[in-house]
């Protein structure tokens, strides 16, 4: 995992970590995986380097991941005519329902 150099002095191996530049898998920006962070990862037994920048890690912890951001589409319910939003692109010719009508149809089935 870490890019490092190892010195052997007085019978003990000393690992020196070097800062590394990584690319965030969510937002695509470069971020630095510092030597201190690499040392922390090793002391905790973590084998994989971080795949997300600190900002995207924080958003993920809060449940607002950039990668999972949904695009909402405005539609008109086929039953009651109410304008609503759905998290998918409706297919032409297929009915789309508001949440209330969808639940009613679902309980009948």
GROMACS elastic network, one bead per residue, 0.5 to 0.9 nm:
[ bonds ]
;  ai    aj funct       b0    kb
    1    38     6  0.86239   500
    1    47     6  0.67218   500
    1    48     6  0.67055   500
    1    49     6  0.67204   500
    2    17     6  0.67076   500
    2    18     6  0.77755   500
    2    20     6  0.84317   500
    2    35     6  0.85886   500
    2    38     6  0.65383   500
    2    39     6  0.86577   500
    2    42     6  0.88385   500
    2    49     6  0.80989   500
    3    16     6  0.86595   500
    3    17     6  0.62428   500
    3    18     6  0.60867   500
    3    19     6  0.81455   500
    3    20     6  0.76244   500
    4    15     6  0.64212   500
    4    16     6  0.53956   500
    4    18     6  0.58773   500
    4    35     6  0.89319   500
    5    14     6  0.82654   500
    5    15     6  0.58501   500
    5    16     6  0.53515   500
    5    17     6  0.68123   500
    5    18     6  0.82787   500
    6    13     6  0.63618   500
    6    14     6  0.55013   500
    6    16     6  0.62756   500
    6    17     6  0.89276   500
    7    12     6  0.81913   500
    7    13     6  0.57524   500
    7    14     6  0.52170   500
    7    15     6  0.66423   500
    7    16     6  0.80499   500
    8    11     6  0.61099   500
    8    12     6  0.55970   500
    8    14     6  0.62634   500
    8    15     6  0.89379   500
    9    12     6  0.56487   500
    9    13     6  0.67031   500
    9    14     6  0.75960   500
   10    13     6  0.85167   500
   15    39     6  0.89258   500
   16    35     6  0.78804   500
   16    39     6  0.87177   500
   17    34     6  0.81535   500
   17    36     6  0.76717   500
   17    38     6  0.68697   500
   17    39     6  0.71132   500
   18    33     6  0.88000   500
   18    34     6  0.70346   500
   18    35     6  0.50893   500
   18    36     6  0.88401   500
   18    38     6  0.84483   500
   19    32     6  0.65340   500
   19    33     6  0.57979   500
   19    36     6  0.83388   500
   19    37     6  0.88941   500
   19    38     6  0.83016   500
   20    31     6  0.83360   500
   20    32     6  0.56055   500
   20    33     6  0.51164   500
   20    34     6  0.63479   500
   20    35     6  0.77514   500
   21    30     6  0.63754   500
   21    31     6  0.56391   500
   21    33     6  0.61053   500
   21    34     6  0.84469   500
   22    29     6  0.83889   500
   22    30     6  0.55149   500
   22    31     6  0.54579   500
   22    32     6  0.61723   500
   22    33     6  0.67199   500
   22    49     6  0.89691   500
   22    50     6  0.83279   500
   22    51     6  0.77561   500
   22    52     6  0.85967   500
   22    53     6  0.83077   500
   23    26     6  0.88973   500
   23    27     6  0.84637   500
   23    28     6  0.57248   500
   23    29     6  0.55793   500
   23    31     6  0.62133   500
   23    32     6  0.87085   500
   23    51     6  0.73078   500
   23    52     6  0.74455   500
   23    53     6  0.75817   500
   24    27     6  0.57545   500
   24    29     6  0.55468   500
   24    30     6  0.62536   500
   24    31     6  0.71269   500
   24    50     6  0.83611   500
   24    51     6  0.56210   500
   24    53     6  0.52396   500
   24    56     6  0.79893   500
   25    28     6  0.57065   500
   25    29     6  0.83407   500
   25    51     6  0.57570   500
   25    52     6  0.56918   500
   25    53     6  0.82207   500
   25    67     6  0.86050   500
   26    29     6  0.84740   500
   26    51     6  0.82777   500
   26    52     6  0.64563   500
   26    53     6  0.82802   500
   26    56     6  0.69716   500
   26    65     6  0.80421   500
   26    66     6  0.62222   500
   26    67     6  0.53833   500
   27    52     6  0.80762   500
   27    53     6  0.81861   500
   27    56     6  0.74470   500
   27    66     6  0.69621   500
   27    67     6  0.75957   500
   28    52     6  0.87454   500
   28    53     6  0.88334   500
   29    53     6  0.76523   500
   30    53     6  0.76355   500
   31    52     6  0.85212   500
   31    53     6  0.58766   500
   31    54     6  0.80943   500
   32    53     6  0.82287   500
   33    36     6  0.82885   500
   33    37     6  0.63268   500
   33    38     6  0.68702   500
   33    49     6  0.80803   500
   33    50     6  0.77704   500
   33    53     6  0.88096   500
   34    37     6  0.51312   500
   34    38     6  0.62647   500
   34    39     6  0.86672   500
   35    38     6  0.50609   500
   35    39     6  0.62314   500
   35    40     6  0.86395   500
   36    39     6  0.51159   500
   36    40     6  0.61900   500
   36    41     6  0.86512   500
   37    41     6  0.61289   500
   37    42     6  0.86542   500
   38    41     6  0.50638   500
   38    42     6  0.63140   500
   38    43     6  0.87660   500
   38    49     6  0.78836   500
   39    42     6  0.51331   500
   39    43     6  0.62757   500
   39    44     6  0.87121   500
   40    43     6  0.51786   500
   40    44     6  0.62726   500
   40    45     6  0.86400   500
   40    46     6  0.85546   500
   41    44     6  0.52438   500
   41    45     6  0.62106   500
   41    46     6  0.50037   500
   41    47     6  0.72950   500
   41    48     6  0.83327   500
   41    49     6  0.79126   500
   42    45     6  0.50001   500
   42    46     6  0.57886   500
   42    47     6  0.71680   500
   43    46     6  0.76763   500
   44    47     6  0.89555   500
   46    49     6  0.78320   500
   48    51     6  0.84360   500
   50    53     6  0.75127   500
   50    57     6  0.89871   500
   51    57     6  0.88724   500
   52    55     6  0.79253   500
   52    56     6  0.58266   500
   52    57     6  0.58346   500
   53    56     6  0.53996   500
   53    57     6  0.61469   500
   53    58     6  0.86899   500
   54    57     6  0.50272   500
   54    58     6  0.61888   500
   54    59     6  0.86874   500
   55    58     6  0.51640   500
   55    59     6  0.62842   500
   55    60     6  0.86329   500
   56    60     6  0.59915   500
   56    61     6  0.85397   500
   56    64     6  0.87641   500
   56    65     6  0.67048   500
   56    66     6  0.69799   500
   57    60     6  0.50596   500
   57    61     6  0.62442   500
   57    62     6  0.87022   500
   57    65     6  0.81392   500
   58    61     6  0.51304   500
   58    62     6  0.63434   500
   58    63     6  0.87051   500
   58    64     6  0.87024   500
   58    65     6  0.86323   500
   59    62     6  0.50349   500
   59    63     6  0.61930   500
   59    64     6  0.50650   500
   59    65     6  0.53361   500
   59    66     6  0.74445   500
   60    64     6  0.55299   500
   60    66     6  0.78248   500
   61    64     6  0.75905   500
   61    65     6  0.80755   500
   62    65     6  0.78526   500
   64    67     6  0.87792   500
   64    68     6  0.74978   500
   64    69     6  0.72223   500
   65    68     6  0.53214   500
   65    69     6  0.63846   500
   66    69     6  0.53459   500
   67    70     6  0.86530   500
   70    87     6  0.62468   500
   70    88     6  0.83893   500
   71    86     6  0.85477   500
   71    87     6  0.60299   500
   71    88     6  0.74132   500
   71    89     6  0.87644   500
   72    85     6  0.58825   500
   72    86     6  0.54678   500
   72    88     6  0.67132   500
   72    89     6  0.81295   500
   73    84     6  0.82820   500
   73    85     6  0.52493   500
   73    86     6  0.53198   500
   73    87     6  0.62610   500
   73    88     6  0.66036   500
   73    89     6  0.63787   500
   73    90     6  0.80123   500
   74    83     6  0.69227   500
   74    84     6  0.57261   500
   74    86     6  0.65612   500
   75    82     6  0.83561   500
   75    83     6  0.57169   500
   75    84     6  0.54933   500
   75    85     6  0.58847   500
   75    86     6  0.72010   500
   75    90     6  0.81085   500
   75    96     6  0.72693   500
   75    97     6  0.83213   500
   75    98     6  0.84872   500
   76    79     6  0.87724   500
   76    80     6  0.83392   500
   76    81     6  0.54782   500
   76    82     6  0.55475   500
   76    84     6  0.61322   500
   76    85     6  0.83787   500
   76    96     6  0.72029   500
   76    97     6  0.73798   500
   76    98     6  0.76798   500
   77    80     6  0.57639   500
   77    82     6  0.53163   500
   77    83     6  0.63206   500
   77    84     6  0.69970   500
   77    95     6  0.76304   500
   77    96     6  0.55849   500
   77    98     6  0.52032   500
   77    99     6  0.89412   500
   77   101     6  0.79386   500
   78    81     6  0.59537   500
   78    82     6  0.83348   500
   78    95     6  0.55781   500
   78    96     6  0.57147   500
   78    97     6  0.56443   500
   78    98     6  0.81502   500
   78   101     6  0.88538   500
   79    82     6  0.82868   500
   79    95     6  0.85878   500
   79    96     6  0.84764   500
   79    97     6  0.66893   500
   79    98     6  0.82707   500
   79   101     6  0.68530   500
   80    97     6  0.82403   500
   80    98     6  0.81176   500
   80   101     6  0.75511   500
   81    97     6  0.87501   500
   81    98     6  0.86450   500
   82    97     6  0.86931   500
   82    98     6  0.70102   500
   83    98     6  0.76844   500
   84    97     6  0.82611   500
   84    98     6  0.59284   500
   84    99     6  0.82949   500
   85    88     6  0.89082   500
   85    98     6  0.78102   500
   86    89     6  0.76885   500
   86    90     6  0.82699   500
   86    96     6  0.86307   500
   86    97     6  0.88621   500
   86    98     6  0.81705   500
   86    99     6  0.89974   500
   90    93     6  0.87425   500
   90    94     6  0.73893   500
   90    95     6  0.82517   500
   90    96     6  0.70538   500
   91    94     6  0.57053   500
   91    95     6  0.82741   500
   91    96     6  0.87676   500
   92    95     6  0.84209   500
   96   102     6  0.83923   500
   97   100     6  0.79088   500
   97   101     6  0.58405   500
   97   102     6  0.54196   500
   98   101     6  0.54847   500
   98   102     6  0.59905   500
   98   103     6  0.86123   500
   99   102     6  0.50829   500
   99   103     6  0.61539   500
   99   104     6  0.87069   500
  100   103     6  0.52580   500
  100   104     6  0.63651   500
  100   105     6  0.87793   500
  101   104     6  0.50574   500
  101   105     6  0.61612   500
  101   106     6  0.84488   500
  102   105     6  0.51806   500
  102   106     6  0.59976   500
  102   107     6  0.86649   500
  103   107     6  0.61547   500
  103   108     6  0.86773   500
  104   107     6  0.53288   500
  104   108     6  0.64274   500
  104   109     6  0.89390   500
  105   108     6  0.52630   500
  105   109     6  0.64869   500
  106   109     6  0.53343   500
